Amino acid sequence: MGDPQHPLQPGEPAPGFMLPAANREGMVSLADLRGRPFVLGLFRGLHCPFCRRQVRQLADMQPALRAAGVETVAVINTPVERARMYFRYRPMSLLLLADPDCRTHQAFGVPRVEFLTEGSSESPEWPSRTRMADFEAARINPTGELPQPAQPMAANGALNAQDGFEMDGTDSAIMANHASQLVGHFLIDESGTIAWEHIEAPNGPSSLCYFPDAKEIVTAAGTLQH
């Protein structure tokens, strides 16, 4: 398993996983995906409106990625029953897997934000040690849908209200346990080796919820040897 604050890097083997599919029957493992390169997106749960949008963005990239010989897989930090219900009404063309415990995120070393206790003398070091005040001071508007940049949790609530998305008890439990989980993307080659990685918010909370540029992913895919 990867260090939860140090993402796996290009050249390292992708860790094995087996997860239930949310838009097909059965389980899917890393072994099932070997033999063809794929982009793996590791997202927060459905409670996060930015992740819901990013899954759609990743699905929209499929034609360009498939032209480069690359498939797309998304892992959602939501129980499979809840994920199946949501995506039954909002179908996606990419393969969707459910991981309510963030075990795949942890295996790939995708960080989660850890907050210093109030009055701590430790120096902040994003994302493993950050002050709540710094998080509260951040302002984001990654999709341009808000009238102006907002504090991350306020932005989250505003977009959920805009979408008419009502969290149920499952969503609330996931958010309570995994709200500070960051998002990661990995390009994995046909042999199961990581070829490229992108972790959300590398420069601090003001860059939260920004998705990697489609051109960046396609360019990385184009470097693979088929």
PLY file of the C-alpha trace (Angstrom):
ply
format ascii 1.0
element vertex 226
property float x
property float y
property float z
element edge 225
property int vertex1
property int vertex2
end_header
0.00 0.00 0.00
1.23 3.49 -0.82
2.09 6.13 1.75
-1.18 8.08 2.16
0.67 11.39 1.84
3.08 10.39 -0.95
1.39 9.34 -4.19
2.82 6.52 -6.25
4.99 7.82 -9.07
5.60 6.93 -12.72
7.60 3.72 -13.00
6.02 2.16 -9.91
3.60 -0.77 -10.25
-0.07 -0.02 -9.75
-1.38 -1.74 -6.63
-3.93 -4.48 -7.04
-7.57 -3.79 -6.31
-10.95 -5.47 -6.67
-14.06 -3.31 -6.51
-17.76 -3.67 -7.33
-18.89 -2.02 -10.55
-21.60 0.64 -10.30
-22.74 0.54 -13.93
-22.39 -3.15 -14.71
-22.62 -6.38 -12.79
-19.82 -7.99 -10.83
-16.42 -7.10 -9.52
-13.51 -5.55 -11.41
-9.84 -6.02 -10.54
-6.58 -4.58 -11.77
-5.91 -7.95 -13.40
-9.13 -7.57 -15.43
-7.86 -4.27 -16.81
-4.35 -5.39 -17.73
-3.41 -5.57 -21.39
-4.60 -2.10 -22.32
-3.61 1.28 -20.89
-6.21 3.13 -18.84
-6.67 6.35 -16.91
-7.82 5.73 -13.35
-9.64 8.61 -11.66
-9.96 8.35 -7.86
-12.77 10.65 -6.74
-14.56 11.69 -3.59
-18.13 10.52 -3.08
-21.34 11.76 -4.68
-21.66 14.36 -1.92
-18.99 16.35 -3.78
-20.50 18.28 -6.73
-17.04 18.91 -8.17
-16.35 15.18 -8.33
-19.70 14.53 -9.97
-18.71 17.05 -12.63
-15.21 15.63 -12.97
-16.52 12.12 -13.57
-18.58 13.57 -16.41
-15.52 15.40 -17.75
-13.50 12.20 -17.67
-16.29 10.41 -19.54
-16.33 13.20 -22.12
-12.62 12.60 -22.73
-13.22 8.99 -23.72
-13.26 9.51 -27.50
-9.90 11.33 -27.46
-8.38 8.81 -25.05
-9.65 5.82 -26.98
-8.13 7.31 -30.12
-4.83 7.12 -28.21
-5.58 3.50 -27.21
-6.48 4.32 -23.61
-9.58 3.34 -21.60
-11.08 5.27 -18.67
-12.05 4.05 -15.20
-13.51 6.08 -12.32
-13.54 5.03 -8.66
-16.18 6.78 -6.55
-15.97 6.98 -2.75
-19.62 5.89 -2.40
-21.27 2.55 -1.53
-22.15 0.61 -4.66
-25.93 0.60 -4.03
-26.02 4.40 -3.75
-23.74 4.79 -6.78
-25.90 2.45 -8.87
-29.02 4.40 -7.98
-27.45 7.73 -8.92
-25.87 6.60 -12.18
-28.98 4.71 -13.26
-30.51 8.13 -13.86
-27.28 9.76 -15.01
-25.61 7.05 -17.09
-21.92 7.28 -17.88
-20.06 5.55 -20.65
-16.90 4.96 -18.64
-16.43 2.10 -16.18
-17.51 3.17 -12.68
-16.29 1.38 -9.54
-17.36 1.96 -5.93
-14.97 2.24 -2.98
-16.75 3.57 0.13
-13.65 3.14 2.31
-11.15 4.98 0.05
-8.90 1.92 0.14
-7.88 2.38 -3.49
-7.07 6.05 -2.87
-4.89 4.97 0.06
-3.20 2.20 -1.94
-2.18 4.74 -4.59
-1.04 7.18 -1.90
-3.58 9.88 -2.76
-3.36 12.31 0.18
-6.11 13.41 2.47
-5.95 16.78 4.18
-5.01 16.65 7.85
-5.77 19.67 10.04
-3.52 20.85 12.84
-5.15 21.15 16.24
-5.97 24.68 17.30
-2.96 26.32 18.90
-0.51 23.79 17.45
3.09 25.00 17.16
3.78 22.75 14.14
4.46 24.43 10.84
1.86 23.78 8.13
2.91 21.50 5.29
0.13 20.98 2.80
-1.70 18.62 2.76
-0.38 16.58 5.70
-0.47 19.52 8.11
-2.66 22.51 7.41
-4.44 25.13 9.49
-8.21 25.27 9.42
-7.85 29.04 9.08
-5.92 28.60 5.82
-8.59 26.25 4.48
-11.33 28.69 5.50
-9.48 31.52 3.76
-9.31 29.67 0.42
-11.65 30.74 -2.37
-12.46 28.49 -5.32
-14.64 28.53 -8.43
-13.10 25.86 -10.67
-16.07 25.43 -13.01
-16.96 29.13 -13.21
-20.54 28.36 -12.14
-20.49 30.45 -8.98
-21.01 34.21 -9.15
-17.66 34.59 -7.40
-15.06 32.32 -5.77
-16.26 30.90 -2.47
-14.87 29.06 0.54
-14.59 25.36 -0.47
-17.38 23.99 1.73
-19.64 26.94 0.87
-18.95 26.29 -2.83
-19.80 22.63 -2.29
-23.14 23.51 -0.71
-24.00 26.12 -3.34
-23.47 23.71 -6.24
-25.39 20.91 -4.51
-28.29 23.33 -4.08
-27.97 24.43 -7.71
-28.05 20.80 -8.83
-30.99 19.94 -6.59
-28.80 17.22 -5.07
-30.11 16.08 -1.69
-27.67 14.13 0.43
-29.05 11.03 2.08
-27.69 9.35 5.20
-25.17 7.37 3.16
-23.76 10.54 1.58
-23.58 12.26 4.97
-21.69 9.33 6.48
-19.18 9.26 3.60
-18.69 13.00 3.86
-18.15 12.78 7.61
-15.47 10.11 7.16
-13.78 11.19 3.94
-14.51 14.88 3.27
-10.80 15.77 3.30
-9.80 13.09 0.79
-8.05 14.54 -2.25
-8.59 13.37 -5.83
-5.96 11.62 -7.94
-5.57 10.51 -11.54
-3.15 7.85 -12.77
-2.32 6.65 -16.26
-1.51 2.95 -16.08
0.14 1.20 -19.00
-0.74 -2.21 -20.42
1.69 -3.96 -18.05
0.17 -2.36 -14.94
2.89 0.26 -14.41
2.07 3.88 -13.58
3.05 6.15 -16.47
1.67 9.52 -15.24
-0.02 10.93 -12.15
-1.90 14.05 -11.18
-2.98 14.92 -7.64
-5.53 17.60 -6.83
-4.48 20.87 -5.20
-0.69 20.56 -5.33
-0.26 24.16 -4.20
-2.74 24.35 -1.35
-6.48 24.72 -0.75
-6.97 27.51 -3.28
-6.40 24.94 -6.06
-8.93 22.42 -4.74
-11.39 20.82 -7.17
-9.54 21.74 -10.36
-9.45 18.95 -12.95
-6.35 18.16 -15.02
-6.50 19.61 -18.50
-7.75 17.17 -21.15
-4.74 18.00 -23.30
-2.41 17.01 -20.45
-4.00 13.57 -20.14
-4.10 12.99 -23.90
-0.47 14.10 -24.20
0.54 11.65 -21.45
-1.40 8.89 -23.21
0.41 9.67 -26.43
3.78 8.88 -24.84
2.86 5.24 -24.21
4.44 2.56 -26.33
1.73 0.32 -27.78
0 1
1 2
2 3
3 4
4 5
5 6
6 7
7 8
8 9
9 10
10 11
11 12
12 13
13 14
14 15
15 16
16 17
17 18
18 19
19 20
20 21
21 22
22 23
23 24
24 25
25 26
26 27
27 28
28 29
29 30
30 31
31 32
32 33
33 34
34 35
35 36
36 37
37 38
38 39
39 40
40 41
41 42
42 43
43 44
44 45
45 46
46 47
47 48
48 49
49 50
50 51
51 52
52 53
53 54
54 55
55 56
56 57
57 58
58 59
59 60
60 61
61 62
62 63
63 64
64 65
65 66
66 67
67 68
68 69
69 70
70 71
71 72
72 73
73 74
74 75
75 76
76 77
77 78
78 79
79 80
80 81
81 82
82 83
83 84
84 85
85 86
86 87
87 88
88 89
89 90
90 91
91 92
92 93
93 94
94 95
95 96
96 97
97 98
98 99
99 100
100 101
101 102
102 103
103 104
104 105
105 106
106 107
107 108
108 109
109 110
110 111
111 112
112 113
113 114
114 115
115 116
116 117
117 118
118 119
119 120
120 121
121 122
122 123
123 124
124 125
125 126
126 127
127 128
128 129
129 130
130 131
131 132
132 133
133 134
134 135
135 136
136 137
137 138
138 139
139 140
140 141
141 142
142 143
143 144
144 145
145 146
146 147
147 148
148 149
149 150
150 151
151 152
152 153
153 154
154 155
155 156
156 157
157 158
158 159
159 160
160 161
161 162
162 163
163 164
164 165
165 166
166 167
167 168
168 169
169 170
170 171
171 172
172 173
173 174
174 175
175 176
176 177
177 178
178 179
179 180
180 181
181 182
182 183
183 184
184 185
185 186
186 187
187 188
188 189
189 190
190 191
191 192
192 193
193 194
194 195
195 196
196 197
197 198
198 199
199 200
200 201
201 202
202 203
203 204
204 205
205 206
206 207
207 208
208 209
209 210
210 211
211 212
212 213
213 214
214 215
215 216
216 217
217 218
218 219
219 220
220 221
221 222
222 223
223 224
224 225
